[in-house]
Amino acid sequence: MSVLRWLTSLTLLSLGLACGGGSGNNGGGGNTPSLSISPPSATVIAGGSPVNFTATFANATGTATWNLTGPGTMSVDPSNGNSASYTPPASVASATSATLTATSGTLTASATITVNPPPTITVAGKVTDLAKKGVPSATVAIGSQHATTDAAGAFSIAGVTAPYDAIVIVPDSGRNAVIVFKGLTRADPTLLAFPLSGSPPPSSGTVSGSVSGGDALPAPSDRTAVAWGSPEATSGTTFTSNPWSMTLHWDASPTATTGNVHALQWTPTTGIPTAYKGYGVASGLSVSNGTTTSGVAIAMSAPVASTVGGSVSVPAGMTLVQKSLTIDFADGASFSVGADATAATSFSYAVPSGIGSTASVSAQGLISGTAASLTRSRGLAAGSTGSTVNLLSPAMQSTPVVNATGISTSTDFTWTPLAGAVHLVGIGPDTSPTAPIYYFFTTGTTTRIPDLGSLGVVLPATTVYDWAIIAVGPWASIDEFAGGSVLTPNGNTLNTSFTAERSFTTQ
């Protein structure tokens, strides 16, 4: 062997030993050791998900040492040093480059990462009150931008990066109410100005009439009730003698509502019903704004008797305090027919059959002095068995602790969640009639009181506030909640929870 060939072989052997050894070929490129990163380049969005990179040795073995230059963070898989994860920075002003380098001995390889700012959207939404009426002259702030709602409650803010927090400021009984929606991504949110002391829906009317059949009125051993169902309005009332009358409220459009009046009679007057004495319905009734539709006559007859059965699942640490039964109709009419205060987790309740109704069974649990949870299972068909009402652990405050002091806009409010819920966190002054009140809608478990001094809203010093949480679910996301169509989720399960109030004092 010539000296040249011998030196070449020795050099290659030294390189192999420096990289931990190795042998083989690279498909025609000889036995030269090499190191590469896959992927060799990537384009990511600031605030986006991590990207994984892998270092691969050819004709060598070893463990790479990683280095990052540029914005973002890097972590190396502790079980495999040849894999690294790159997390983009939360934001960049313009397209920016970062370089991820892997090194082993004399071998090195790099991957180029381009970090782009996230795309922006124009948020064109609406602020409404509880009656779905637009709220004019409200301030809506997103990031450093803000706009004022028009006469219909509409607003538009351009150049918004999702996800975003939308803050609504409205005057409410001599103070500012601040409503914060956290983590939105949709471009057309409906933001609820809650709980403004607004007027009821602008349209209203009355319907009245009489019932016959069942046990003749007055029937002291029975409860007799009527319920209205229509797409625009629901209402109901109990009565002991004819005529009955109930008032309906609905939005300004349409000027009339068309629906049905259901009549139901059951016994006994307390607890869960044991029998249903009569049912009837008057269909296709029209009630116009400001008028009374009278003379509605409903003939009742005894429905077929049936039952619904099942059990309640109660989380550890919670006490089952009540179960209740509701008879529901597809047009929205509903009768709350009774409650069961026993601690039994199984149930079998009498329900009517053959009248087009379904049943709802609700269960309420309590963590003494802390929080309560309620779950309602709807759509139970007459004769069904094995239904399960799953009570969930309620949302509960974590920090600040009770009677905390020094609370400011830098203080984290934290809580444990109600699974799948949107949490309404209310923070209000204990006695001050002018201090701002704050409401947060979020699927998360933490928030802060926003610093809105630039918009004229200041958290007052040394003021006692109370805070509590109401949670409602299941919602798929805060975007679904901000869709504007309903205030409670559709579907056959409704979960809610409530906490006791906690007090704190501001800094």
C-alpha positions in Angstrom: 0.0 0.0 0.0 1.4 3.5 -0.9 2.0 6.0 1.8 -0.7 8.3 0.3 -3.3 5.5 0.4 -2.2 4.6 3.9 -2.6 8.2 5.2 -6.0 8.5 3.6 -7.2 5.3 5.3 -5.8 6.5 8.6 -7.6 9.8 8.3 -10.9 8.2 7.5 -10.5 5.8 10.4 -9.8 8.7 12.8 -12.9 10.5 11.6 -14.9 7.4 12.1 -13.6 7.0 15.7 -14.2 10.7 16.4 -17.9 10.2 15.5 -18.2 7.0 17.5 -17.3 4.6 14.7 -19.4 3.4 11.8 -19.0 1.7 8.5 -20.8 1.1 5.2 -21.3 3.2 2.1 -23.6 6.0 1.1 -24.9 4.5 -2.1 -22.1 5.6 -4.4 -20.6 8.5 -2.4 -17.8 6.5 -0.8 -17.3 6.0 2.9 -17.1 9.6 3.9 -18.9 10.3 7.2 -21.6 13.0 7.1 -24.3 14.6 9.2 -27.6 16.1 7.9 -30.7 17.6 9.4 -34.2 16.8 8.3 -36.0 18.9 7.3 -33.2 21.1 6.0 -35.5 24.1 6.1 -38.9 25.1 7.5 -41.3 28.0 7.4 -43.3 28.6 10.5 -45.8 31.2 11.9 -44.9 33.2 15.0 -46.9 31.8 17.9 -47.4 28.5 16.0 -46.8 24.9 17.0 -43.3 23.4 17.5 -41.5 21.8 14.6 -39.3 18.7 15.1 -35.9 18.3 13.5 -33.8 15.1 13.3 -30.0 14.8 12.9 -29.0 11.8 10.8 -25.5 10.3 10.5 -24.1 8.6 7.4 -21.1 6.3 7.7 -20.8 7.3 11.3 -22.6 7.2 14.6 -22.8 9.7 17.4 -24.9 12.2 19.3 -25.4 15.7 18.1 -25.0 18.9 20.0 -27.6 21.4 19.1 -27.4 25.2 18.9 -30.0 27.8 18.0 -29.3 31.3 16.7 -32.2 33.7 16.1 -35.7 34.0 17.7 -37.6 31.2 19.3 -36.6 28.4 21.7 -35.2 24.9 21.3 -35.5 21.7 23.3 -33.7 18.4 22.8 -35.4 15.0 23.3 -33.7 13.7 26.4 -34.1 10.1 25.3 -32.7 10.8 21.8 -30.2 13.5 21.6 -30.5 13.5 17.8 -34.0 15.0 17.8 -34.7 18.6 18.6 -37.9 20.6 18.8 -38.1 24.3 17.7 -40.8 26.5 19.1 -41.4 29.8 17.2 -41.5 33.1 19.1 -44.8 34.5 20.1 -44.5 37.4 17.6 -42.2 38.9 15.0 -42.6 42.3 13.3 -41.6 40.9 9.9 -40.2 37.7 8.3 -37.2 36.7 10.4 -34.7 33.8 10.1 -33.4 31.4 12.7 -30.7 28.7 12.3 -30.7 25.4 14.0 -27.2 23.7 14.0 -26.2 20.2 14.9 -22.6 19.3 15.6 -20.7 16.1 16.4 -16.9 16.1 16.3 -15.9 17.7 13.1 -19.3 17.1 11.5 -21.9 19.9 11.3 -25.2 20.6 9.6 -27.7 23.4 9.7 -31.4 23.9 9.1 -32.8 27.3 8.1 -36.1 28.4 9.7 -38.1 31.3 8.4 -40.5 32.8 10.9 -43.4 34.8 9.4 -45.8 37.0 11.3 -49.2 35.4 11.7 -51.8 36.5 9.1 -54.2 39.2 10.2 -58.0 39.4 9.9 -60.6 42.1 10.1 -62.9 41.5 13.1 -66.4 42.7 12.1 -68.7 41.8 15.0 -71.6 43.0 17.1 -72.2 43.8 20.7 -75.6 42.7 22.0 -77.5 42.6 25.3 -79.3 39.7 26.8 -82.3 40.3 24.5 -80.0 40.1 21.5 -80.5 43.8 20.9 -77.5 45.7 19.6 -75.7 47.9 22.1 -74.7 51.3 20.6 -71.8 53.5 21.7 -69.9 50.7 23.4 -66.1 50.6 23.2 -64.5 47.5 21.7 -60.8 47.1 22.2 -58.6 44.4 20.6 -54.9 44.8 21.4 -53.9 48.4 20.9 -56.9 49.2 18.7 -60.4 50.1 19.7 -63.7 51.1 17.9 -67.1 52.3 18.9 -70.2 50.4 18.1 -72.8 52.0 15.8 -76.6 52.2 16.4 -77.0 48.5 15.7 -74.1 47.5 18.0 -71.8 46.7 15.0 -68.0 47.4 15.0 -65.0 46.6 12.8 -61.3 46.4 13.7 -58.7 45.6 11.0 -55.2 44.0 11.3 -56.1 41.6 14.2 -53.9 38.6 14.9 -55.7 35.5 16.1 -56.2 34.3 18.7 -57.2 37.6 20.3 -59.0 39.0 23.3 -61.9 41.3 22.7 -62.7 43.8 25.5 -66.1 45.6 25.6 -66.6 48.7 27.8 -70.2 49.9 28.4 -71.7 52.2 31.0 -74.0 50.3 33.4 -75.9 52.0 36.2 -73.4 54.8 36.8 -70.3 52.6 36.4 -68.3 51.0 33.6 -68.9 47.3 32.9 -65.9 45.6 31.2 -66.6 42.4 29.4 -63.6 40.4 28.2 -63.8 37.5 25.7 -60.5 35.6 25.8 -58.9 33.5 23.0 -61.3 34.3 20.0 -60.3 33.4 16.5 -63.5 34.1 14.5 -63.9 37.2 12.4 -67.6 37.7 13.2 -68.1 37.4 17.0 -71.2 38.4 18.8 -70.1 39.8 22.1 -72.6 39.7 24.9 -72.7 42.9 27.0 -73.5 41.0 30.2 -75.2 41.7 32.5 -76.5 45.0 31.4 -79.7 46.1 33.1 -81.5 46.3 29.8 -85.2 46.2 29.1 -87.0 42.9 28.1 -87.3 42.1 24.4 -89.3 44.9 22.7 -92.2 42.7 21.5 -94.8 41.3 23.9 -98.3 39.9 23.9 -100.7 37.9 26.0 -102.5 34.7 25.4 -105.4 33.4 27.6 -108.0 30.8 27.7 -109.4 27.8 29.6 -108.9 24.1 30.0 -111.3 21.2 30.4 -110.9 17.5 31.1 -108.6 15.8 33.5 -109.6 16.6 37.1 -112.1 19.5 37.1 -110.7 22.7 38.5 -110.1 23.6 41.2 -108.2 20.4 41.8 -106.2 20.8 45.1 -104.4 17.5 44.8 -103.1 18.4 41.3 -101.0 20.9 39.6 -102.3 22.3 36.3 -100.2 24.4 34.0 -99.9 25.8 30.5 -96.7 26.4 28.5 -96.1 28.3 25.2 -93.7 27.0 22.6 -92.5 28.8 19.5 -89.2 29.7 17.8 -89.4 33.2 19.2 -90.7 32.8 22.7 -91.4 30.4 25.5 -93.4 31.0 28.6 -95.6 29.1 31.2 -97.8 29.5 34.2 -99.6 27.3 36.7 -103.2 28.1 37.8 -106.0 26.7 39.9 -109.0 28.0 38.1 -110.0 29.2 34.6 -109.3 31.4 32.8 -105.5 31.2 32.7 -103.3 33.9 31.2 -99.6 34.2 30.3 -97.4 37.0 28.8 -94.9 36.3 26.0 -91.8 38.4 25.2 -89.8 38.2 21.9 -87.4 40.2 19.7 -88.7 43.1 17.6 -88.7 41.0 14.4 -91.2 39.5 13.7 -94.0 41.6 15.1 -96.0 38.4 15.9 -95.2 35.0 17.1 -97.0 31.8 16.1 -96.9 28.8 18.3 -98.7 26.3 20.5 -100.1 26.2 24.0 -99.7 22.9 25.9 -101.7 22.1 29.0 -100.6 19.4 31.5 -102.0 18.3 34.8 -100.2 16.0 37.3 -100.3 14.8 40.9 -99.1 15.3 43.6 -98.4 19.0 44.0 -94.9 18.4 45.5 -92.1 15.9 44.8 -91.9 13.8 41.6 -95.3 13.1 39.9 -96.9 9.7 40.3 -99.5 10.2 37.7 -100.6 12.6 34.9 -104.3 13.4 34.8 -104.6 15.3 31.6 -102.8 16.7 28.5 -104.0 18.8 25.6 -102.7 21.3 23.1 -103.9 24.2 21.1 -101.8 24.6 17.9 -101.1 27.4 15.4 -101.9 30.3 17.6 -100.7 33.8 16.7 -99.9 36.5 19.2 -99.1 40.0 17.9 -97.1 42.7 19.7 -99.2 44.6 22.2 -102.3 42.5 21.8 -104.1 39.6 23.6 -105.1 36.4 22.0 -108.0 35.2 24.2 -110.5 32.4 24.3 -108.0 29.6 23.7 -109.9 26.4 24.8 -107.8 23.3 25.5 -109.5 19.9 26.1 -107.3 17.5 28.1 -107.3 13.8 28.3 -105.3 11.4 30.4 -102.0 10.4 28.6 -100.6 6.9 28.7 -98.5 6.2 31.8 -94.8 5.4 31.4 -91.4 5.9 33.2 -87.8 6.9 32.6 -85.1 5.3 34.6 -81.4 5.5 35.2 -78.7 6.7 37.6 -76.6 9.7 38.7 -72.8 9.6 38.7 -71.4 11.8 41.5 -67.8 12.9 41.7 -65.7 12.2 44.8 -66.1 14.9 47.4 -69.5 16.1 46.2 -72.9 15.5 47.8 -76.0 14.8 45.7 -78.6 17.2 46.9 -81.4 17.1 44.4 -82.8 15.5 41.2 -85.6 17.1 39.2 -87.8 16.2 36.3 -89.0 18.2 33.3 -91.4 17.4 30.5 -90.3 19.0 27.2 -91.8 19.5 23.7 -90.0 20.0 20.4 -91.5 23.6 20.0 -89.7 24.7 23.2 -92.6 24.4 25.6 -91.5 22.8 28.9 -93.0 21.9 32.3 -90.9 21.6 35.4 -93.0 19.0 37.1 -91.2 18.1 40.3 -88.0 17.6 42.4 -86.6 14.7 44.4 -84.4 15.7 47.4 -83.4 12.1 48.3 -79.8 11.0 48.2 -80.5 8.0 46.0 -78.4 7.9 42.9 -80.8 5.7 40.9 -84.2 6.9 39.7 -87.4 5.7 38.0 -89.8 8.6 37.4 -93.4 8.6 36.0 -93.7 10.4 32.7 -96.5 10.8 30.1 -96.3 8.9 26.8 -97.9 9.3 23.4 -98.1 13.1 23.5 -94.9 13.9 21.6 -92.9 14.8 24.7 -89.5 13.8 26.1 -88.2 14.1 29.6 -85.2 15.8 31.2 -83.6 14.6 34.4 -81.3 17.0 36.3 -79.0 16.3 39.2 -77.4 18.9 41.5 -74.4 18.3 43.6 -72.7 20.5 46.3 -69.3 20.9 47.7 -70.2 22.5 51.0 -69.4 26.2 51.2 -67.4 26.2 47.9 -69.3 25.3 44.7 -72.3 23.5 43.2 -72.6 21.6 40.0 -75.7 20.7 37.9 -76.1 18.4 34.9 -79.3 18.0 32.9 -79.8 15.1 30.5 -82.5 15.9 27.9 -84.3 14.0 25.3 -85.2 10.9 27.4 -87.9 8.9 25.7 -90.8 7.5 27.6 -89.9 3.9 28.6 -86.2 4.4 28.5 -83.9 2.9 31.1 -80.2 3.0 31.9 -79.8 6.7 31.4 -76.8 8.2 33.2 -76.7 11.8 34.5 -73.0 12.5 34.9 -72.4 15.3 37.4 -69.0 17.0 36.8 -66.6 18.5 39.3 -67.4 22.2 39.4 -65.1 25.1 38.5 -63.5 26.4 41.7 -61.4 29.4 42.5 -57.7 28.8 43.3 -56.0 32.2 43.6 -56.3 34.9 45.0 -57.1 33.3 48.3 -60.0 34.5 50.4 -59.5 38.0 51.7 -56.3 38.5 49.7 -54.8 42.1 49.7 -52.7 44.0 47.2 -54.6 42.8 44.1 -53.7 44.7 40.9 -53.8 44.3 37.1 -50.7 42.1 37.5 -52.5 39.6 39.7 -53.4 36.2 38.2 -56.9 34.9 38.9 -56.8 31.1 38.6 -59.3 28.3 39.0 -59.9 24.6 38.2 -62.2 24.1 35.2 -65.6 22.7 34.6 -64.7 20.2 31.8 -65.7 21.5 28.3 -67.2 24.8 29.7 -67.1 28.5 29.0 -66.3 30.1 32.4 -68.0 33.4 33.2 -65.7 35.0 35.9 -67.4 37.9 37.6 -65.3 40.5 39.5 -67.3 43.2 41.1 -67.0 45.8 43.9 -68.4 44.9 47.3 -70.0 48.3 48.0 -68.7 51.0 45.7 -71.4 52.2 43.3 -69.0 53.7 40.8 -66.0 51.2 40.7 -65.9 49.3 37.4 -67.2 45.7 37.3 -65.5 43.0 35.2 -66.7 39.9 33.4 -64.6 37.4 31.6 -65.7 34.7 29.2 -63.1 32.0 28.7 -62.5 28.3 28.2 -59.2 28.7 30.1 -58.3 28.7 33.8 -56.6 32.0 34.3 -57.1 35.7 33.7 -56.0 39.2 34.9 -58.0 42.4 35.3 -57.0 44.4 32.2 -55.2 47.7 32.5 -57.6 50.1 30.7 -56.3 53.4 32.0 -55.8 54.6 28.4 -59.5 54.1 27.8 -60.6 55.8 31.0 -61.3 52.7 33.1 -59.1 52.4 36.3 -59.1 49.7 38.9 -59.6 51.8 42.1 -57.1 51.4 45.0 -57.9 49.9 48.4 -61.4 48.8 47.3 -63.0 45.5 48.4 -64.1 43.4 45.5 -65.8 40.0 45.2 -65.3 37.3 42.6 -67.2 34.2 41.6 -67.4 31.8 38.6 -70.4 30.5 36.7 -69.5 27.8 34.1 -71.7 26.5 31.3 -71.0 23.7 28.8 -70.3 21.8 26.8 -69.1 24.2 24.2 -66.6 23.2 21.5 -64.7 26.5 21.9 -65.1 30.2 22.9 -65.8 30.8 19.1 -68.9 28.6 19.3 -70.1 30.5 22.3 -69.5 33.8 20.5 -71.6 32.6 17.5 -74.6 34.6 18.8 -77.3 32.1 18.2 -77.9 30.7 21.7 -76.8 31.4 25.3 -76.8 27.7 26.3 -75.4 24.8 24.3 -77.5 22.7 22.0 -77.6 19.0 22.5 -79.0 16.7 25.1 -76.5 17.5 27.9 -76.1 20.7 29.8 -73.5 21.2 32.5 -73.3 24.2 34.8 -71.5 25.1 38.0 -71.5 28.0 40.5 -69.0 29.1 43.1 -69.4 31.0 46.3 -68.0 34.6 46.3 -64.5 35.3 47.4 -63.4 38.8 48.6 -60.2 40.6 48.0 -58.9 44.2 48.4 -57.1 46.1 45.6 -53.6 47.5 45.9 
